Amino acid sequence: MRYAQEYGGQKLHLVYEYGDFGGISDSALCGRNNNKRGSWRMTINVPLGNACKNCLRVYEKLERT
């Protein structure tokens, strides 16, 4: 899992990381996608205190099952 941001100043969304070379999913756990921009602005490993609450809620639910 990585945190991704579509535009500057927005919340960081959780996205799946796949493949050996670090491919990133086009949609976040909360359902937001990057269709308007075409790609994520940035992806990082830490949330920096501005993570999407819906993504965190879905992630916790996935971890419990």
PDB file as gemmi writes it, atoms N, CA and C in Angstrom:
CRYST1    1.000    1.000    1.000  90.00  90.00  90.00 P 1                      
ATOM      1  N   MET A   1       0.845  -1.173   0.000  1.00  0.00           N  
ATOM      2  CA  MET A   1       0.000   0.000   0.000  1.00  0.00           C  
ATOM      3  C   MET A   1       0.892   1.238   0.000  1.00  0.00           C  
ATOM      4  N   ARG A   2       0.452   2.208  -0.783  1.00  0.00           N  
ATOM      5  CA  ARG A   2       1.139   3.490  -0.841  1.00  0.00           C  
ATOM      6  C   ARG A   2       0.097   4.594  -0.768  1.00  0.00           C  
ATOM      7  N   TYR A   3       0.530   5.771  -0.408  1.00  0.00           N  
ATOM      8  CA  TYR A   3      -0.329   6.941  -0.389  1.00  0.00           C  
ATOM      9  C   TYR A   3      -0.115   7.708  -1.695  1.00  0.00           C  
ATOM     10  N   ALA A   4      -1.201   8.143  -2.325  1.00  0.00           N  
ATOM     11  CA  ALA A   4      -1.115   8.864  -3.584  1.00  0.00           C  
ATOM     12  C   ALA A   4      -1.959  10.131  -3.508  1.00  0.00           C  
ATOM     13  N   GLN A   5      -1.530  11.148  -4.261  1.00  0.00           N  
ATOM     14  CA  GLN A   5      -2.242  12.421  -4.289  1.00  0.00           C  
ATOM     15  C   GLN A   5      -2.454  12.815  -5.746  1.00  0.00           C  
ATOM     16  N   GLU A   6      -3.680  13.229  -6.083  1.00  0.00           N  
ATOM     17  CA  GLU A   6      -3.972  13.599  -7.466  1.00  0.00           C  
ATOM     18  C   GLU A   6      -3.545  15.039  -7.757  1.00  0.00           C  
ATOM     19  N   TYR A   7      -3.936  15.972  -6.915  1.00  0.00           N  
ATOM     20  CA  TYR A   7      -3.573  17.371  -7.080  1.00  0.00           C  
ATOM     21  C   TYR A   7      -2.981  17.902  -5.782  1.00  0.00           C  
ATOM     22  N   GLY A   8      -2.174  18.936  -5.847  1.00  0.00           N  
ATOM     23  CA  GLY A   8      -1.569  19.526  -4.668  1.00  0.00           C  
ATOM     24  C   GLY A   8      -2.613  20.046  -3.696  1.00  0.00           C  
ATOM     25  N   GLY A   9      -2.396  19.864  -2.417  1.00  0.00           N  
ATOM     26  CA  GLY A   9      -3.306  20.339  -1.384  1.00  0.00           C  
ATOM     27  C   GLY A   9      -4.438  19.391  -1.045  1.00  0.00           C  
ATOM     28  N   GLN A  10      -4.574  18.299  -1.793  1.00  0.00           N  
ATOM     29  CA  GLN A  10      -5.631  17.336  -1.503  1.00  0.00           C  
ATOM     30  C   GLN A  10      -5.156  16.303  -0.493  1.00  0.00           C  
ATOM     31  N   LYS A  11      -6.100  15.519  -0.030  1.00  0.00           N  
ATOM     32  CA  LYS A  11      -5.782  14.440   0.897  1.00  0.00           C  
ATOM     33  C   LYS A  11      -5.003  13.336   0.185  1.00  0.00           C  
ATOM     34  N   LEU A  12      -4.302  12.544   0.976  1.00  0.00           N  
ATOM     35  CA  LEU A  12      -3.551  11.402   0.443  1.00  0.00           C  
ATOM     36  C   LEU A  12      -4.444  10.169   0.497  1.00  0.00           C  
ATOM     37  N   HIS A  13      -4.543   9.458  -0.601  1.00  0.00           N  
ATOM     38  CA  HIS A  13      -5.400   8.287  -0.712  1.00  0.00           C  
ATOM     39  C   HIS A  13      -4.547   7.022  -0.752  1.00  0.00           C  
ATOM     40  N   LEU A  14      -5.063   5.955  -0.162  1.00  0.00           N  
ATOM     41  CA  LEU A  14      -4.372   4.667  -0.188  1.00  0.00           C  
ATOM     42  C   LEU A  14      -4.628   3.961  -1.512  1.00  0.00           C  
ATOM     43  N   VAL A  15      -3.549   3.514  -2.158  1.00  0.00           N  
ATOM     44  CA  VAL A  15      -3.649   2.778  -3.416  1.00  0.00           C  
ATOM     45  C   VAL A  15      -2.816   1.503  -3.305  1.00  0.00           C  
ATOM     46  N   TYR A  16      -3.195   0.504  -4.099  1.00  0.00           N  
ATOM     47  CA  TYR A  16      -2.446  -0.742  -4.126  1.00  0.00           C  
ATOM     48  C   TYR A  16      -1.177  -0.587  -4.959  1.00  0.00           C  
ATOM     49  N   GLU A  17      -0.127  -1.196  -4.499  1.00  0.00           N  
ATOM     50  CA  GLU A  17       1.128  -1.261  -5.248  1.00  0.00           C  
ATOM     51  C   GLU A  17       1.263  -2.691  -5.746  1.00  0.00           C  
ATOM     52  N   TYR A  18       1.571  -2.871  -7.009  1.00  0.00           N  
ATOM     53  CA  TYR A  18       1.665  -4.211  -7.568  1.00  0.00           C  
ATOM     54  C   TYR A  18       2.890  -4.314  -8.476  1.00  0.00           C  
ATOM     55  N   GLY A  19       3.298  -5.542  -8.713  1.00  0.00           N  
ATOM     56  CA  GLY A  19       4.440  -5.797  -9.588  1.00  0.00           C  
ATOM     57  C   GLY A  19       5.764  -5.584  -8.893  1.00  0.00           C  
ATOM     58  N   ASP A  20       6.814  -6.061  -9.530  1.00  0.00           N  
ATOM     59  CA  ASP A  20       8.158  -5.938  -8.965  1.00  0.00           C  
ATOM     60  C   ASP A  20       8.742  -4.545  -9.148  1.00  0.00           C  
ATOM     61  N   PHE A  21       8.243  -3.796 -10.123  1.00  0.00           N  
ATOM     62  CA  PHE A  21       8.813  -2.488 -10.431  1.00  0.00           C  
ATOM     63  C   PHE A  21       8.018  -1.332  -9.838  1.00  0.00           C  
ATOM     64  N   GLY A  22       7.059  -1.609  -8.980  1.00  0.00           N  
ATOM     65  CA  GLY A  22       6.338  -0.565  -8.253  1.00  0.00           C  
ATOM     66  C   GLY A  22       5.178   0.063  -9.004  1.00  0.00           C  
ATOM     67  N   GLY A  23       4.403  -0.720  -9.717  1.00  0.00           N  
ATOM     68  CA  GLY A  23       3.211  -0.200 -10.383  1.00  0.00           C  
ATOM     69  C   GLY A  23       2.174   0.220  -9.360  1.00  0.00           C  
ATOM     70  N   ILE A  24       1.406   1.237  -9.683  1.00  0.00           N  
ATOM     71  CA  ILE A  24       0.411   1.786  -8.764  1.00  0.00           C  
ATOM     72  C   ILE A  24      -0.971   1.672  -9.393  1.00  0.00           C  
ATOM     73  N   SER A  25      -1.956   1.317  -8.595  1.00  0.00           N  
ATOM     74  CA  SER A  25      -3.341   1.207  -9.049  1.00  0.00           C  
ATOM     75  C   SER A  25      -3.888   2.580  -9.457  1.00  0.00           C  
ATOM     76  N   ASP A  26      -4.834   2.598 -10.390  1.00  0.00           N  
ATOM     77  CA  ASP A  26      -5.441   3.853 -10.842  1.00  0.00           C  
ATOM     78  C   ASP A  26      -6.575   4.331  -9.946  1.00  0.00           C  
ATOM     79  N   SER A  27      -7.022   3.499  -9.010  1.00  0.00           N  
ATOM     80  CA  SER A  27      -8.090   3.930  -8.113  1.00  0.00           C  
ATOM     81  C   SER A  27      -7.698   3.667  -6.666  1.00  0.00           C  
ATOM     82  N   ALA A  28      -8.171   4.550  -5.796  1.00  0.00           N  
ATOM     83  CA  ALA A  28      -7.874   4.445  -4.369  1.00  0.00           C  
ATOM     84  C   ALA A  28      -8.887   3.522  -3.698  1.00  0.00           C  
ATOM     85  N   LEU A  29      -8.633   3.163  -2.456  1.00  0.00           N  
ATOM     86  CA  LEU A  29      -9.544   2.299  -1.708  1.00  0.00           C  
ATOM     87  C   LEU A  29     -10.909   2.940  -1.512  1.00  0.00           C  
ATOM     88  N   CYS A  30     -10.963   4.258  -1.416  1.00  0.00           N  
ATOM     89  CA  CYS A  30     -12.241   4.944  -1.199  1.00  0.00           C  
ATOM     90  C   CYS A  30     -13.041   5.083  -2.488  1.00  0.00           C  
ATOM     91  N   GLY A  31     -12.460   4.723  -3.624  1.00  0.00           N  
ATOM     92  CA  GLY A  31     -13.167   4.811  -4.893  1.00  0.00           C  
ATOM     93  C   GLY A  31     -12.712   5.954  -5.778  1.00  0.00           C  
ATOM     94  N   ARG A  32     -11.947   6.876  -5.248  1.00  0.00           N  
ATOM     95  CA  ARG A  32     -11.452   7.998  -6.063  1.00  0.00           C  
ATOM     96  C   ARG A  32     -10.451   7.472  -7.084  1.00  0.00           C  
ATOM     97  N   ASN A  33     -10.496   8.004  -8.303  1.00  0.00           N  
ATOM     98  CA  ASN A  33      -9.539   7.593  -9.322  1.00  0.00           C  
ATOM     99  C   ASN A  33      -8.817   8.811  -9.888  1.00  0.00           C  
ATOM    100  N   ASN A  34      -7.840   8.558 -10.725  1.00  0.00           N  
ATOM    101  CA  ASN A  34      -7.017   9.640 -11.259  1.00  0.00           C  
ATOM    102  C   ASN A  34      -7.327   9.922 -12.725  1.00  0.00           C  
ATOM    103  N   ASN A  35      -8.575   9.743 -13.149  1.00  0.00           N  
ATOM    104  CA  ASN A  35      -8.944   9.926 -14.550  1.00  0.00           C  
ATOM    105  C   ASN A  35      -8.812  11.373 -15.019  1.00  0.00           C  
ATOM    106  N   LYS A  36      -9.100  12.356 -14.175  1.00  0.00           N  
ATOM    107  CA  LYS A  36      -9.018  13.756 -14.591  1.00  0.00           C  
ATOM    108  C   LYS A  36      -7.586  14.161 -14.923  1.00  0.00           C  
ATOM    109  N   ARG A  37      -6.654  13.743 -14.092  1.00  0.00           N  
ATOM    110  CA  ARG A  37      -5.254  14.125 -14.282  1.00  0.00           C  
ATOM    111  C   ARG A  37      -4.518  13.143 -15.189  1.00  0.00           C  
ATOM    112  N   GLY A  38      -4.888  11.886 -15.151  1.00  0.00           N  
ATOM    113  CA  GLY A  38      -4.215  10.872 -15.960  1.00  0.00           C  
ATOM    114  C   GLY A  38      -3.242  10.025 -15.178  1.00  0.00           C  
ATOM    115  N   SER A  39      -2.745  10.549 -14.082  1.00  0.00           N  
ATOM    116  CA  SER A  39      -1.853   9.786 -13.202  1.00  0.00           C  
ATOM    117  C   SER A  39      -1.839  10.478 -11.845  1.00  0.00           C  
ATOM    118  N   TRP A  40      -1.297   9.803 -10.869  1.00  0.00           N  
ATOM    119  CA  TRP A  40      -1.187  10.406  -9.544  1.00  0.00           C  
ATOM    120  C   TRP A  40      -0.074  11.435  -9.557  1.00  0.00           C  
ATOM    121  N   ARG A  41      -0.248  12.528  -8.844  1.00  0.00           N  
ATOM    122  CA  ARG A  41       0.754  13.580  -8.757  1.00  0.00           C  
ATOM    123  C   ARG A  41       1.999  13.073  -8.047  1.00  0.00           C  
ATOM    124  N   MET A  42       1.773  12.337  -6.982  1.00  0.00           N  
ATOM    125  CA  MET A  42       2.900  11.781  -6.227  1.00  0.00           C  
ATOM    126  C   MET A  42       2.440  10.565  -5.457  1.00  0.00           C  
ATOM    127  N   THR A  43       3.368   9.677  -5.151  1.00  0.00           N  
ATOM    128  CA  THR A  43       3.099   8.529  -4.284  1.00  0.00           C  
ATOM    129  C   THR A  43       4.216   8.450  -3.257  1.00  0.00           C  
ATOM    130  N   ILE A  44       3.831   8.191  -2.008  1.00  0.00           N  
ATOM    131  CA  ILE A  44       4.806   8.108  -0.922  1.00  0.00           C  
ATOM    132  C   ILE A  44       4.416   6.970   0.007  1.00  0.00           C  
ATOM    133  N   ASN A  45       5.302   6.641   0.928  1.00  0.00           N  
ATOM    134  CA  ASN A  45       5.076   5.539   1.868  1.00  0.00           C  
ATOM    135  C   ASN A  45       4.443   5.965   3.181  1.00  0.00           C  
ATOM    136  N   VAL A  46       4.487   7.249   3.511  1.00  0.00           N  
ATOM    137  CA  VAL A  46       3.964   7.725   4.798  1.00  0.00           C  
ATOM    138  C   VAL A  46       2.846   8.740   4.571  1.00  0.00           C  
ATOM    139  N   PRO A  47       1.836   8.811   5.438  1.00  0.00           N  
ATOM    140  CA  PRO A  47       0.688   9.674   5.196  1.00  0.00           C  
ATOM    141  C   PRO A  47       0.914  11.162   5.437  1.00  0.00           C  
ATOM    142  N   LEU A  48       1.914  11.558   6.187  1.00  0.00           N  
ATOM    143  CA  LEU A  48       2.185  12.966   6.488  1.00  0.00           C  
ATOM    144  C   LEU A  48       1.015  13.693   7.130  1.00  0.00           C  
ATOM    145  N   GLY A  49       0.137  12.972   7.806  1.00  0.00           N  
ATOM    146  CA  GLY A  49      -0.936  13.566   8.587  1.00  0.00           C  
ATOM    147  C   GLY A  49      -2.144  14.053   7.822  1.00  0.00           C  
ATOM    148  N   ASN A  50      -2.257  13.805   6.524  1.00  0.00           N  
ATOM    149  CA  ASN A  50      -3.410  14.279   5.764  1.00  0.00           C  
ATOM    150  C   ASN A  50      -4.017  13.143   4.941  1.00  0.00           C  
ATOM    151  N   ALA A  51      -4.218  12.003   5.564  1.00  0.00           N  
ATOM    152  CA  ALA A  51      -4.743  10.828   4.857  1.00  0.00           C  
ATOM    153  C   ALA A  51      -6.261  10.882   4.767  1.00  0.00           C  
ATOM    154  N   CYS A  52      -6.797  10.317   3.704  1.00  0.00           N  
ATOM    155  CA  CYS A  52      -8.242  10.244   3.478  1.00  0.00           C  
ATOM    156  C   CYS A  52      -8.862   9.309   4.522  1.00  0.00           C  
ATOM    157  N   LYS A  53      -9.860   9.803   5.240  1.00  0.00           N  
ATOM    158  CA  LYS A  53     -10.493   9.008   6.297  1.00  0.00           C  
ATOM    159  C   LYS A  53     -11.251   7.811   5.729  1.00  0.00           C  
ATOM    160  N   ASN A  54     -11.849   7.961   4.540  1.00  0.00           N  
ATOM    161  CA  ASN A  54     -12.563   6.839   3.928  1.00  0.00           C  
ATOM    162  C   ASN A  54     -11.600   5.725   3.546  1.00  0.00           C  
ATOM    163  N   CYS A  55     -10.444   6.079   3.012  1.00  0.00           N  
ATOM    164  CA  CYS A  55      -9.442   5.064   2.661  1.00  0.00           C  
ATOM    165  C   CYS A  55      -8.970   4.319   3.908  1.00  0.00           C  
ATOM    166  N   LEU A  56      -8.748   5.055   4.989  1.00  0.00           N  
ATOM    167  CA  LEU A  56      -8.302   4.422   6.233  1.00  0.00           C  
ATOM    168  C   LEU A  56      -9.369   3.490   6.791  1.00  0.00           C  
ATOM    169  N   ARG A  57     -10.634   3.901   6.690  1.00  0.00           N  
ATOM    170  CA  ARG A  57     -11.738   3.072   7.181  1.00  0.00           C  
ATOM    171  C   ARG A  57     -11.826   1.775   6.386  1.00  0.00           C  
ATOM    172  N   VAL A  58     -11.724   1.853   5.062  1.00  0.00           N  
ATOM    173  CA  VAL A  58     -11.786   0.659   4.218  1.00  0.00           C  
ATOM    174  C   VAL A  58     -10.575  -0.234   4.484  1.00  0.00           C  
ATOM    175  N   TYR A  59      -9.405   0.359   4.661  1.00  0.00           N  
ATOM    176  CA  TYR A  59      -8.190  -0.417   4.922  1.00  0.00           C  
ATOM    177  C   TYR A  59      -8.312  -1.194   6.234  1.00  0.00           C  
ATOM    178  N   GLU A  60      -8.828  -0.527   7.278  1.00  0.00           N  
ATOM    179  CA  GLU A  60      -9.009  -1.223   8.556  1.00  0.00           C  
ATOM    180  C   GLU A  60      -9.977  -2.371   8.429  1.00  0.00           C  
ATOM    181  N   LYS A  61     -11.039  -2.190   7.674  1.00  0.00           N  
ATOM    182  CA  LYS A  61     -12.015  -3.259   7.473  1.00  0.00           C  
ATOM    183  C   LYS A  61     -11.394  -4.437   6.707  1.00  0.00           C  
ATOM    184  N   LEU A  62     -10.552  -4.150   5.730  1.00  0.00           N  
ATOM    185  CA  LEU A  62      -9.868  -5.208   4.980  1.00  0.00           C  
ATOM    186  C   LEU A  62      -8.890  -5.975   5.860  1.00  0.00           C  
ATOM    187  N   GLU A  63      -8.240  -5.280   6.763  1.00  0.00           N  
ATOM    188  CA  GLU A  63      -7.265  -5.905   7.652  1.00  0.00           C  
ATOM    189  C   GLU A  63      -7.939  -6.842   8.656  1.00  0.00           C  
ATOM    190  N   ARG A  64      -9.171  -6.546   9.049  1.00  0.00           N  
ATOM    191  CA  ARG A  64      -9.879  -7.368  10.025  1.00  0.00           C  
ATOM    192  C   ARG A  64     -10.336  -8.698   9.458  1.00  0.00           C  
ATOM    193  N   THR A  65     -10.572  -8.739   8.153  1.00  0.00           N  
ATOM    194  CA  THR A  65     -11.074  -9.975   7.554  1.00  0.00           C  
ATOM    195  C   THR A  65      -9.954 -10.882   7.121  1.00  0.00           C  
TER     196      THR A  65                                                      
END                                                                             
